[in-house]
Amino acid sequence: MAGNTFGSVFRITTAGESHGHGNVVIIDGCPAGLALTEADLAVDLARRRPGQSHLVTQRDEPDEAQILSGVFEGRTTGTSIAIEIRNRDQRSRDYANLASTYRPGHADYTYEAKYGVRDHRGGGRASARETAARVAAGAVAKKLIGEAFGGRVVGYVRQIGSLVAHIEDPAAVSLTMVEQLPDGGPNLVRCPDAAVALEMVALIEQLKKAEDSVGGVAEVVATGVPPGLGEPVFDKLKADLAKGLFSLPAVLGVEYGEGFGVAKLRGSENNDVFTTEASGQVRTVTNRHGGMLGGISSGMPIVVRAAVKPTSSLSREQPTVDRDGRATTVRTKGRHDPCLLPRFVPMAEAMVALVLADHWLRAQTSRLEWVTLSAKQGM
C-alpha cells in the first residue's frame, strides 16, 4: 500500500490498523538536540484517545506511546524516531457480520475494489484509529516549531450541526479555553464559546439516544509563524495544509481565511490592507487571507477550517448490499463517536504542525543552499 508517507524534509511514515497489534510512526528529518520524552506525546494523545467522556466512543485505549529509537538521554539524535502505540481494547467480534457487507459512508467497498481484500475489523487501515500515530508525530512537530520560531498551534470546534460558536479573535483562543469551561470543568466538545459548547453537548446526547450522529467544523489557528514559509506553485503552504487535513478521515471540506465567504465579496472588501507596526514588521490590518498570500505565509495568524462529516457507523439499521450485490441491511455494532469533532481537534492540530515543521526545515535548507552558493560565487 503506497501513500503512507507525508512530508518532504520533516517526514512521517505510519503503519497499523484499528484491530491490529498497534500503530507505528517513523519520523525522519527531526533535527538533533530537541528535548523529547514520552510525556511530551501523552498530552495530545490523551486529547485524542477514545473513552475520554460519555460523548465519544467507549473503547478503552490508554494510548500510551513508546519511543523506540531516535532519542537518547531525553534529546533527539537526528536519526529516525520510531514511536509505537499499542492497541489494548479491540473487540473484533463486533465486526464479524461485516466481512461481506458494505457499510454506508465507509471505505469498505472502495478498499475492496482497490485491493481485492480488506480488513473489515473496525475499518482496518481506513479507521481513525490510525490517527493516533499522527498525533504522536504532531506532538514532536509542535515542540520543534515552538523552539524554532515560537510557533503555536491551537484547534477547537467551531460548529456542530447548526450550532456555530462566536469566536471574535481566533488567534486569542488558548488551549485552556479549549479544554476547560469558565467554571474549571472539562470542555467536552472543545468549543471555546462556553454557552454554545453546552448546547453542543445537549445536541450530541440527543443524537446518541436516537442512534444517529452529527458533523461539524473544526478551526485550527497557527500563530508566531514567520513570513516566507511555503514554496511556489505546487508546494504552496496552503496546498500542503489542505492535503494534510484532507488526509484525515471524515474530512469533506477545507478552507482558510475567509474561505468560501470570498464568493460574495468585492475585491475592495476582501483585500487586506498592509501596515507597518512600531517594530517595523509589515502586517495587515485584517486577516481575510488567513495568513497566506500566494501560498506563502505572511506573518499573520494562519487560520484553517475542516468540515467533518457525521459518523458513518450507526447502530440503527441501514439498507446496503453485500459483496455479491444482493440487497441487505446492516447495523454497526462496535463502539463509535456520535460526533467526531471533539476528538478530531488534536488530529487537525497535528497535521497543521507537521506541515509547518516541514516547511520551516525546507526554508532553512533553501537558505543554507543559497548561502553556500553565494560563498562559492564570491570565491
QUINORSUL-V867581 format. One record per pair of residues at least 24 apart in sequence whose C-alpha atoms are under 8 Angstrom apart, sorted by the first residue. I is the first residue (numbers start at 1). J is the second residue. D is the distance in whole Angstrom. If there is no record, write none. Layout:
I&J&D  I&J&D
This chain:
7&354&8  7&355&7  7&358&6  8&358&6  8&362&8  9&358&6  9&359&8  9&361&6  9&362&6  10&354&7  10&357&6  10&358&5  10&361&7  11&358&7  12&137&7  14&130&8  14&133&7  14&134&8  15&130&8  16&125&7  16&130&6  17&123&8  17&124&5  17&125&5  17&126&8  17&127&7  17&129&7  17&130&6  18&87&8  18&90&8  18&121&7  18&122&6  18&123&7  18&124&5  18&125&7  18&127&6  18&128&8  18&129&5  18&130&7  19&87&7  19&90&6  19&91&8  19&92&7  19&121&6  19&122&7  19&124&7  20&87&7  20&124&8  21&86&6  21&87&6  22&84&7  22&85&6  22&86&4  22&87&5  23&84&6  23&85&5  23&86&6  23&87&8  23&130&6  23&132&7  23&133&6  24&82&7  24&83&6  24&84&4  24&85&6  24&133&6  25&82&6  25&83&5  25&84&7  25&133&5  25&134&7  25&136&8  25&137&7  26&80&6  26&81&6  26&82&4  26&83&6  27&80&6  27&81&5  27&82&6  27&137&7  28&79&7  28&80&5  28&81&7  29&78&7  29&79&7  29&80&7  30&76&8  30&78&6  30&79&8  30&80&8  30&81&8  31&76&7  31&77&7  31&78&5  32&75&7  32&76&5  32&77&5  32&78&4  32&79&8  33&75&5  33&76&5  33&77&6  33&78&8  34&75&5  34&76&5  34&143&8  34&144&7  35&74&6  35&75&4  35&76&7  36&71&7  36&74&5  36&75&5  36&76&7  36&140&8  37&67&8  37&74&6  37&75&8  38&65&6  38&66&6  38&67&7  40&139&7  40&140&8  41&65&7  41&136&5  41&139&6  41&140&7  42&136&8  44&135&7  44&136&7  44&139&7  44&346&6  45&132&7  45&135&6  45&136&7  45&346&8  47&343&7  47&346&6  48&132&7  48&135&8  48&343&5  48&344&7  48&345&8  48&346&6  48&347&7  49&132&8  49&343&7  50&343&8  53&188&7  55&188&7  55&201&8  55&204&7  55&205&7  55&337&7  55&338&7  55&339&8  56&336&7  56&337&4  56&338&7  56&339&7  56&340&8  56&342&8  56&343&8  57&335&5  57&336&4  57&337&5  57&338&8  58&335&6  58&336&7  59&89&6  59&90&7  59&335&6  60&88&8  60&89&6  61&87&7  61&88&6  61&89&6  62&88&8  63&87&8  63&132&8  65&136&7  83&133&8  83&136&8  84&133&8  85&132&7  85&133&7  91&334&7  92&121&6  92&122&7  94&333&6  94&334&5  95&120&7  95&121&5  95&122&7  95&332&8  95&333&7  95&334&7  96&120&8  96&121&8  100&322&6  100&323&5  101&320&8  101&321&6  101&322&4  101&323&6  101&330&7  102&320&7  102&321&6  102&322&6  102&323&7  103&313&8  103&320&7  103&330&7  103&332&8  104&312&7  104&318&8  104&320&7  105&312&5  105&313&8  106&312&6  106&313&8  122&334&8  126&249&7  127&249&7  128&248&8  128&249&6  131&248&8  131&347&7  132&347&8  134&347&7  134&350&7  134&351&7  135&346&7  135&347&6  135&350&5  135&351&8  136&350&8  137&350&7  137&354&8  138&349&7  138&350&4  138&351&7  138&353&6  138&354&6  139&350&7  141&350&8  141&353&6  141&354&5  141&356&8  141&357&6  142&350&8  142&353&6  142&354&8  142&357&8  144&357&7  145&353&8  145&356&7  145&357&6  145&360&8  149&224&7  149&225&7  149&226&7  150&224&6  150&225&8  151&222&7  151&223&6  151&224&5  151&225&6  152&222&6  152&223&5  152&224&6  153&220&7  153&221&6  153&222&4  153&223&7  153&349&6  153&352&7  153&353&7  154&220&6  154&221&5  154&222&7  154&349&6  155&218&7  155&219&6  155&220&4  155&221&6  155&345&6  155&346&7  155&348&7  155&349&6  156&190&6  156&191&6  156&192&7  156&218&6  156&219&6  156&220&6  156&345&6  157&189&7  157&190&6  157&191&5  157&192&8  157&216&8  157&217&6  157&218&4  157&219&6  157&341&6  157&342&7  157&345&7  158&191&6  158&216&8  158&217&5  158&218&5  158&219&6  159&216&5  159&217&5  159&218&7  160&200&6  160&214&7  160&215&6  160&216&4  160&217&7  160&341&8  161&214&6  161&215&6  161&216&6  163&196&7  163&199&8  163&200&7  164&196&7  165&191&7  165&192&8  165&193&6  165&196&6  165&197&8  166&193&6  167&192&8  167&193&7  170&221&7  170&303&8  171&221&6  171&222&8  171&223&7  171&301&6  188&342&7  189&341&7  189&342&5  190&342&6  190&345&8  204&338&7  204&339&7  207&338&7  208&338&6  211&314&6  211&315&6  211&316&6  212&314&6  212&315&8  212&316&7  212&338&7  213&310&5  213&311&6  213&312&8  213&314&7  213&337&8  213&338&4  213&339&6  214&309&7  214&310&4  214&311&7  214&338&7  214&339&5  215&307&8  215&308&5  215&309&5  215&310&4  215&311&7  215&339&6  215&340&7  215&341&7  216&307&6  216&308&5  216&309&7  216&310&8  216&341&7  217&305&7  217&306&6  217&307&5  217&308&6  217&341&7  218&305&6  218&306&5  218&307&7  218&308&8  218&341&7  218&344&8  218&345&7  218&348&8  219&303&7  219&304&6  219&305&4  219&306&7  220&303&6  220&304&5  220&305&6  220&345&8  220&348&7  220&349&6  220&352&8  221&301&7  221&302&6  221&303&5  221&304&7  222&301&6  222&302&5  222&303&7  222&352&8  223&300&7  223&301&5  223&302&7  224&299&7  224&300&8  224&301&7  225&297&7  225&299&6  225&300&7  225&301&7  225&302&8  226&297&7  226&298&7  226&299&5  227&296&7  227&297&5  227&298&4  227&299&4  227&300&8  228&296&6  228&297&5  228&298&7  228&299&8  229&296&5  229&297&5  229&356&8  229&359&6  229&360&6  229&363&7  230&295&6  230&296&5  230&297&7  230&359&6  230&363&8  231&295&7  231&296&7  232&294&8  232&295&7  232&296&8  233&295&8  236&294&8  236&295&4  236&296&6  237&292&8  237&295&5  237&296&6  237&297&7  237&355&8  237&359&8  238&292&7  238&295&5  238&296&8  239&295&7  240&355&7  241&351&7  241&352&6  241&355&6  244&351&5  244&352&7  244&355&7  245&306&7  245&348&6  245&351&6  245&352&8  248&347&8  248&348&8  250&308&5  250&309&5  250&310&8  250&311&8  251&306&6  251&307&6  251&308&5  251&309&6  252&306&8  252&307&6  252&308&6  252&309&7  253&306&6  253&307&5  253&308&7  254&304&7  254&305&6  254&306&5  254&307&6  255&304&6  255&305&5  255&306&7  256&289&7  256&290&6  256&302&8  256&303&6  256&304&4  256&305&6  257&287&7  257&288&5  257&289&5  257&290&3  257&291&7  257&302&8  257&303&6  257&304&6  258&288&5  258&289&7  258&290&7  308&340&7  308&341&7  310&338&8  310&339&6  310&340&7  311&336&8  311&337&7  311&338&6  311&339&6  311&340&6
